[in-house]
Structures are given as structure tokens and as C-alpha cells.
Amino acid sequence: MGGKRGNRKQKDFYGDLDGRLRKIENPPVPEKPKGPTPEEQKAYENGLNLVKAANYKGAADAFTAFLKAYPQSTLAPSAQYWIGNSLFALRDYKGAISAQQVVVDTWPDDPKAPDAMLNIASAQTDLKEVRGARA
């Protein structure tokens, strides 16, 4: 009774089970974030050149525009950091703290996060917020 039919069900069952086990054993590898496009790189370097030229207002504006144009860029954490750094150089310490806090909150594992925290502490020190700076 059900000889061929039973064997077919069993084969289907084991075939399905085998397929599911392969997915577990070989999970799909998530794609690494792609690097910046040439346009992104050029826009980022434009802002960086303004920082190097000590045009901090221009740099903050350039990096703000960069983030609006490329919010998912791999360069976004660095662009946000440079906004904070530029605001600090302009002695807009509260703006610098806010900008750097975005780096710390949004990209805590990014290499710029520790630098952003240091910039926050420096801004707090200049604002005479010693307790916050120590924290």
C-alpha cells in the first residue's frame, strides 16, 4: 500500500529538509557596504579642503549639503564629525556638542566616535561644564 507514493513523500520530505539545513549551514553573507561613489568622494573632499583652508563656515555648509545628498554614504559619520569640528573651530560649542552627539548616537562603533566624544568634552570644558566634560 502506497509503495511508490510513500517513497515519493519521503523523498520530498528529505529533499525539503536537506534544503533547509543547507541554508542554516551556509547562511547568506550580508553585503559589505559599498565604498563611496566618485561623486560622493568629490563632495566629501570639497568639505575637507575647506577645513584644511580654515574656512570652517564653508566646511560646515559643505558637509551639511553632503549629508543631505548622501545620507547613507559610508562617509556620513566622518562628514558629521567634520560638521562638529568646524562648529567647534567657529566657537559654536553648543552646536559642536549637538553635531558630535549625532556621531556618537548614530555611529557608536565608527572610528570617529571616540574623536567626537573628545570634541564634546573639549566644547563642554570651554563652556565651563566641567562635570559633563569629565563624564
N, C-alpha and C positions, 0 to 999 in steps of 0.2 A: 504494500500500500504506500503510494506516494513516493516510490523509489527515486525516480528522476526528479520529481517535483521537490522532494525533501532535500536532495543533494543540491539543487539549484538554490533553494532558500539558504542553505548552509553556506554555499559559496558566496552568495550575495552578502550574507551577514559578515563573513570573514573578510570579504573584499572591502566592505564599508569600514569595518573595524581597523583593518590594515591602513586604510587611507587616513583615518583619524589619528592613529598612532604616529604616522609619518609627520603629520602636522605638529604633533607635540614634540617629537624628537628633533624636527627641523623647523623651528618657528621662523616665520618671515623676519628678515633682518630689516629694522627700520632704516629708512634712507637717512644718510647724514645730511645736515643742512648744506645746501649748495653755497659756494662762495659768492661774493658779490659780483654783480654784472659789471661790465666796463662803465656803464652809466653811473651805477651806484658808487663805484670806486672813484670816479672822477668827481662826483658831487662831494663825497667824503673828503677827498684830498683838497678840494677847494676850501672847505671849512678848516682843515688842518693847516693849510698855508696861511689862512687869516690868523690863526692862533700864533703861528711862528712869526708873523709880521706884527704881532701885538695889537691887531685890530680885533679886540675882544667882542665888541658890539656886532661887528660884521660876522665874526665866527659864530656867536650865539644864534644870530639870524640864519646863517647858512646851515647850521646843524639842525635847527628847528625845521627849516624847509626840507632838509634831508629826511628827517623822521616822518614828516607828513607824506613825502613822496615814496619812501621805502620803509614803512613801519615794521615789516617782517625781515628786514635785512640782517645778515649776520653782523653787520657793523653798527646796528642800532644801539647796543649797550655802550659802545665807545662814543658814538655821536652824543648820546645823552650825557655821558660823563664830561665830554668837552663843553657842553652847554653849561653844566655846573661849574666847571673850571673857569670858563670865560666870565660867568657871572661873579665868581669869587674875585677874579682879577679886576672886575669893574667895581668891587667893593659892595656888591649887592649880595650880602651874606645870607639874608633870608631866602632870596631866590636861589642862591647856590645850594643851600641846605635842601630846599624842595627838589631841585633838579637832581641832586646826588641821591636823595632818598628814593627817587624813582629807580635809579640804577640798583640800589640795594634791595628794594622790594620786588622789582620785576625780574632782575637777573642776578640773584644772590650767589650763584656759582660762577659767574663770569669773572675773568681775571681783573676787570676794572672795579669790581665791588669793594675790595679792600682799599683801593685808592679813593673811591667815592666816600667810604667811611672816614678816612683820614681827612679828606676835604671838608666833610661835615664837621668833624671835631675842630678843625682849624677855623672854620667860619663861626662856630659856637664860641671859641676862645676869643675871637675878635669882637663878638657881640657880648662878651663878658658873661657868657653862660658856661662857667667853668664846670659846674656839676654835670651838665649834659655832655660836655667835651670829654670829661673823664670817662663817662659811661661808654 
